[in-house]
Amino acid sequence: MAAICVFCSSSEMIPRDYLELASELGAEIAKRGHSLVSGGGSVSMMGAVARSVRAGGGYTIGVIPRALFAKEIADHDADELVVVETMRERKGEMDARSDAFITLPGGIGTLEELFEIWTARTLGLHDKPIVILDPDGLFEQLRGQLDTLVEQGFLRGGALEAMVWTSSVSEAVLLAEGSGSAPPPDEGELLESEL
């Protein structure tokens, strides 16, 4: 059993399709016997994925900063709800408790979480799978921009291999389990300036 961290939106303004995607991912995580690590909110995609994991019999851990306890409406139904003081503590606690990471569509908070955990893997600080689940192509322009950064020499190609993209929920969980996930970059540890 793995502890899978899901980065996703807490916005209430997004289309309902994304809530259904989060629920589908939660069901698959539970079905395959894994637990969930999330940002500890009960709203939007964050809440949908956690409720779905629990509905499937899975264990959920939420990590939420005290300042967002009311704003993101803390997930009091979580099997374990960890309240921290800062966003940095939140990310550190989520990272430490997780064996793999799946990123769903989201805004700047989701992207920040993805880029931080991706940078850490690229620097050789961990070798946990990082998966981006993007069935509707919301992040397609971001992916293109990353390719451009490689072409222009701002990013090593090996860095892109430290995360994998998929449009399939079941494949996302398989990749998070390590089935087909990319190895760390061949170049070994990279200097931050070389990312």
C-alpha angles and dihedrals in degrees: 000000000000131000104232118198115210121202112198148135126299092187118124092202099071125106116274091242089076092054088053090050090053091049091049091051091048091052091051092048090053094042091056092050099252132135127232130236112193143160091271098244125129097208133095119338092344091060094039095056093047095048090049093051090051092046087057092051096260129141120247131202119190125193116194135168115239090239091060095042092104100026096056090032101238116251099246089175091064114119086230123018114189116194115202133178103236142028089243090056089048093055093044092051092047092049093048093050095047134087095188141006132227120188119204125188112295146134135266095309091054092046092048091053092047095048094047095051091042091051090050091052092046089053090052094248092129139359100213117139116261116200130182113205108199112155095165099044095246090146096041093108090049089053090050091050090053089052088052090052088055092048091051094047097248093114130034115237090233089065091065089054090061090077133039132214128215140165094206125089094207092047091049091059092044089052090048088055088058097256101142098344116152121262120238113279115288091230090074118222112003127210112246089241089060095056 
